[in-house]
Amino acid sequence: MLLTFLRHRAQDYVMKFERTHHQRPDVAAAVRGGDPKQTMDGEGDPRSASLDQALYWSQIYREILTMEESVLERIKHLMAKQSPPTRREVELTNVPVVAAQAERFRQRLGFWTARVRELE
């Protein structure tokens, strides 16, 4: 069941929240985490970045993506030990948020990796 959620675009999960719950801090964080246009504090535009900047941000996003993928694997492992109702709730709440965050970081990494290739 976990893979069912991972197959869908992460954006599909956060768009519904954005329209109705944008004032709640937890939902705002989930929306931010899933928005591929959302940059990190201090992050510049990949199109005008130097090679050093592109390498730096590629590394940052690679580290975060590795962590998010580990979190998803850990959730999957823990879910296997839970009752069906518990697994279902986690699939509906936790998994989409973490999957959206991972997808955001994957896309941001792609932007920076492309810039590194362009400058090398």
KOLPA-654459 format. One record per residue (C-alpha): residue in one letter; x, y, z. Coordinates in steps of 0.5 Angstrom, whole numbers, plus 2048, in hexadecimal, padded with zeros to 3 digits. Each point is the difference from the previous one (the first is absolute). Example, Ala and Ser with C-alpha at 12.3 -4.5 7.8 and 13.67 -1.06 7.14 Angstrom:
2
A8197F7810;S8028077FE;
This chain:
120
M800800800;L806805801;L8027FF7F9;T7F98027FE;F801807803;L8078017FE;R7FE7FF7F8;H7FC806800;R803807800;A801803806;Q7FD8067FE;D7F97FC800;Y800800807;V802807802;M7FB8047FC;K7FA7FD804;F803803806;E8028077FD;R7F98027FF;T7FC7FE806;H805800806;H8068057FE;Q800804807;R8017F9804;P808800801;D8007F97FF;V7FD8007FA;A8048067FD;A8067FC802;A7FD7FA7FC;V7FF8057FA;R807803800;G8037FA800;G7FC7FD7FA;D8018077FC;P8067FF7FB;K8008077FF;Q802801807;T807802801;M8047FF807;D802806804;G8068037FC;E8007FC7FA;G8008047F9;D7FE7FF7F9;P8037FA7FD;R8008037F9;S805806803;A8047FC805;S8087FF800;L8037F97FF;D801800808;Q7F9802802;A7FD7FA7FB;L8057FB803;Y7FE803807;W7F87FF7FF;S8017FA7FD;Q8037FD806;I7FB803804;Y7FA7FD7FD;R8047F97FF;E800800807;I7F9802802;L7FE7FB7FA;T8047FA803;M7FD802807;E7F88007FD;E8017FA7FD;S8037FD806;V7FA802804;L7FB7FD7FA;E8047FA801;R7FF800808;I7F98017FF;K7FF7FB7FB;H8037FB805;L7FC802806;M7FA8007FC;A8017F97FF;K7FF7FE807;Q7FA804801;S7F87FE800;P7FD8027F9;P7FC806803;T807803803;R8037FF7F9;R7FA8037FC;E801806805;V8078017FF;E7FF7FF7F8;L7FB806800;T804804805;N8077FF801;V8027FD7F9;P7FE8057FC;V803806803;V8077FC801;A7FF7FE7F8;A7FF8077FE;Q806803804;A8047FB7FD;E7FD8027F9;R802807801;F8077FF802;R8017FB7FA;Q7FE8057FB;R804806804;L8067FB7FF;G7FE7FF7F9;F8018087FF;W806800803;T8037FA7FD;A7FE8037F9;R804806802;V8067FD802;R8007FC7F9;E7FF8067FD;L806804803;E8057FA800;
